[in-house]
Amino acid sequence: MRTKLFTMITGAALLLAAAPAWAHHAFAAEFDQNKPLKLKGTVVKWEVPNPHSWIHMNVKDDGIS
């Protein structure tokens, strides 16, 4: 009985701890997956700081097609 209770409490704590990370990384909050975007340019710098990354580009005109 104690082991089952401990397992249930641990499982609930893990689910609650994961919820903020899931909300933070919600793709739909930032992008419309039905409207793809193509950027044409030259990648001049790629940064990979933990936990995200940045891609810096040089583009001609507006660079969007």
N, C-alpha and C positions, 0 to 999 in steps of 0.2 A: 504494500500500500504506500509506504514512504517513497519507494523508488518511482512508482507511477506518478505520485504527486510532484516529486522533484523533476521528473521528465516533462510533465505538463507545464510547470512553472518556467523551466529553462526554455522550452519551445516557445512559449508566449513572449518571454523576454527577448529572444532572438528575432521573432517576427516584429515586435515593436521597435527594436533597434534598427532593423533594415528599412522600415517605412520612410524615414527621412532621406535616406540615400536614393530610394526609388523615386521619390517626388523630386529630388534635386536633379536627377538625370532624365526627366521626362522629355522625350524627343518631341512630342506633339505640342508642348508648351512653347517651343522655339521655332519649329519648322512645320511647313505643310507638306507632307509626304506625297501629296497629289500634284504638287507644282515643283518638279525638279528644277534645279538651277545649275547651269553650266557656266563656269568661269574659265576664261581663256587668258593665260598670262604665263609669266615665268616665276617659279617658286624661287625666292631669294633667301629665305630663312625658314627653318622649321625648328620650333622650340618645343621641348617635351618636359615642362615642369610637372611635378606630381601634383594633382592627379589628372590634369588636362593637358592639351597641346594646342599650339598656335601655328598657323601656316601664314607666312607673309608672302605676298605676291606683288609683282609689278605687272600692270595691265595697260593696254592701249585703249583709248576711248573709255567707254564704261566697262568693258570687259565682260559684259553679260550678254548671253544669247538665249 
